[in-house]
Amino acid sequence: MAIGFMEVQLVKAKGLRDTDIFGKMDPYVLIQYKGQEKRSRVAHGQGKNPVWNEQFMFKVEYPGSKDQHKIIFKIMDKDLFKDDFVGEAIIHVGDLLAQGVENGGAKLQTLKYRVVRANKSYCGEIDVGVTFTPKVKDKFVEEQIGGWKESGNYLA
């Protein structure tokens, strides 16, 4: 099993469905990956076309559990009493993680992903990039253990 870190670059969204009747909405994004959740800053007054330019780190175990390797981006509108759900996008990253384990790292360049409402109708797009870097094992510890085993020095 490989352990590593996945960096998610949240850039911007475009053409989102406005949930506010008066004024512009204040969107933010909840980013979820296997029980971990991060939250972007609120893009105050940026309405349908917010810009975040933020990075988030997630711990990754691959292959890990049988749960699918996917990142969920839930776009919300910050309101005074109850935040409104705007839409969500899902990126499946299983192939990226497999490639990263094999090659020592992998990157998905910033791309546009469809944002959909609960009824799966299109309501805009979100620009996201993802990089996976496996954690390099501690060579010093391995060499010490390897040297000990190879030396034939065993306690009697």
C-alpha positions as CSV (number, residue, x, y, z in Angstrom):
1,M,0.0,0.0,0.0
2,A,1.3,3.4,-0.9
3,I,0.7,6.5,1.3
4,G,1.0,10.0,-0.1
5,F,-0.4,13.4,-0.4
6,M,-2.9,14.8,-2.9
7,E,-2.8,18.5,-3.6
8,V,-6.0,20.0,-4.9
9,Q,-5.8,23.3,-6.7
10,L,-9.2,25.1,-6.6
11,V,-9.0,27.8,-9.2
12,K,-12.5,29.2,-10.1
13,A,-16.0,28.5,-11.2
14,K,-18.0,29.9,-14.1
15,G,-21.7,30.2,-15.0
16,L,-23.0,29.0,-11.6
17,R,-26.7,29.0,-10.9
18,D,-27.4,32.1,-8.7
19,T,-29.3,31.2,-5.5
20,D,-29.7,34.8,-4.3
21,I,-32.7,36.8,-5.4
22,F,-31.3,40.1,-4.2
23,G,-27.6,40.8,-4.7
24,K,-24.8,38.4,-5.7
25,M,-24.2,35.1,-4.0
26,D,-21.1,34.4,-1.8
27,P,-19.9,31.0,-2.9
28,Y,-17.5,28.7,-1.2
29,V,-16.5,25.0,-1.8
30,L,-16.5,22.0,0.5
31,I,-13.9,19.6,-0.8
32,Q,-14.4,16.0,0.4
33,Y,-12.1,13.0,0.0
34,K,-12.6,9.7,1.9
35,G,-13.8,11.2,5.2
36,Q,-11.5,14.3,5.0
37,E,-13.1,17.7,4.4
38,K,-11.6,21.1,3.6
39,R,-13.4,24.3,3.1
40,S,-12.4,27.2,0.8
41,R,-12.7,30.8,1.7
42,V,-16.0,32.6,0.9
43,A,-15.8,34.5,-2.4
44,H,-17.8,37.5,-1.1
45,G,-20.0,39.1,-3.7
46,Q,-18.4,37.2,-6.6
47,G,-21.7,35.7,-7.7
48,K,-21.8,33.2,-10.6
49,N,-18.1,33.5,-11.5
50,P,-16.1,33.2,-8.2
51,V,-12.3,33.0,-8.1
52,W,-10.5,31.2,-5.2
53,N,-7.0,30.2,-6.3
54,E,-6.5,28.0,-3.2
55,Q,-4.6,24.8,-2.5
56,F,-5.6,22.0,-0.2
57,M,-3.7,18.9,0.9
58,F,-5.3,15.4,1.5
59,K,-3.7,12.3,2.9
60,V,-4.0,9.4,0.6
61,E,-3.7,5.6,1.0
62,Y,-3.7,3.7,-2.3
63,P,-5.2,1.2,-3.0
64,G,-6.7,1.5,0.5
65,S,-10.3,0.5,1.1
66,K,-12.6,-0.6,-1.6
67,D,-14.2,2.8,-1.4
68,Q,-14.0,4.7,-4.7
69,H,-11.2,7.3,-5.1
70,K,-13.1,10.4,-5.8
71,I,-13.0,14.1,-4.8
72,I,-16.4,15.8,-4.3
73,F,-16.6,19.5,-4.7
74,K,-19.8,20.9,-3.1
75,I,-20.4,24.5,-4.0
76,M,-22.4,26.4,-1.4
77,D,-23.7,29.9,-1.1
78,K,-23.0,31.5,2.2
79,D,-26.1,33.1,3.7
80,L,-27.0,34.7,7.0
81,F,-29.1,31.8,8.4
82,K,-28.8,28.7,6.2
83,D,-26.3,28.2,3.3
84,D,-27.7,27.2,0.0
85,F,-26.5,24.2,-2.1
86,V,-25.5,25.5,-5.5
87,G,-24.2,22.3,-7.1
88,E,-21.4,19.7,-7.1
89,A,-18.7,18.2,-9.2
90,I,-17.0,14.8,-8.8
91,I,-13.5,13.9,-10.0
92,H,-12.5,10.2,-10.0
93,V,-8.8,10.0,-9.2
94,G,-8.1,6.3,-9.0
95,D,-6.1,6.2,-12.3
96,L,-4.1,9.3,-11.2
97,L,-3.2,7.6,-7.9
98,A,-2.2,4.4,-9.7
99,Q,0.0,6.3,-12.1
100,G,1.5,8.3,-9.3
101,V,2.4,5.1,-7.3
102,E,4.0,3.6,-10.5
103,N,5.9,6.8,-11.6
104,G,6.7,8.5,-8.3
105,G,4.0,11.2,-8.8
106,A,1.2,12.3,-11.2
107,K,-0.6,15.5,-12.1
108,L,-3.9,16.4,-13.6
109,Q,-3.5,19.8,-15.2
110,T,-6.2,22.3,-14.3
111,L,-9.3,21.3,-16.2
112,K,-13.0,22.4,-16.3
113,Y,-15.5,20.0,-14.7
114,R,-19.3,20.1,-14.9
115,V,-21.2,21.3,-11.9
116,V,-24.6,19.7,-11.5
117,R,-27.5,20.2,-9.2
118,A,-29.1,17.5,-7.0
119,N,-31.3,16.5,-10.0
120,K,-28.1,16.2,-12.2
121,S,-28.9,19.2,-14.4
122,Y,-26.0,21.3,-15.5
123,C,-25.4,24.5,-13.6
124,G,-21.9,25.7,-14.4
125,E,-18.3,24.6,-14.3
126,I,-15.4,24.5,-11.9
127,D,-11.7,24.7,-12.7
128,V,-9.6,22.3,-10.6
129,G,-6.1,20.7,-10.8
130,V,-4.8,17.7,-8.8
131,T,-1.3,16.4,-8.0
132,F,-0.5,13.2,-6.2
133,T,2.9,12.6,-4.6
134,P,3.6,9.3,-2.9
135,K,5.6,9.5,0.4
136,V,9.1,8.2,-0.1
137,K,10.0,5.5,2.4
138,D,12.7,6.3,4.9
139,K,15.8,4.9,3.2
140,F,18.0,5.4,6.3
141,V,15.8,3.1,8.4
142,E,15.6,0.5,5.6
143,E,19.4,0.6,5.1
144,Q,20.0,0.0,8.9
145,I,17.5,-2.9,9.0
146,G,19.0,-4.3,5.8
147,G,22.5,-3.9,7.1
148,W,21.6,-5.7,10.3
149,K,20.0,-8.6,8.6
150,E,22.8,-9.0,6.1
151,S,25.5,-8.8,8.7
152,G,24.5,-12.1,10.3
153,N,24.8,-10.6,13.8
154,Y,22.0,-12.2,15.7
155,L,21.5,-12.2,19.4
156,A,21.8,-15.6,21.0
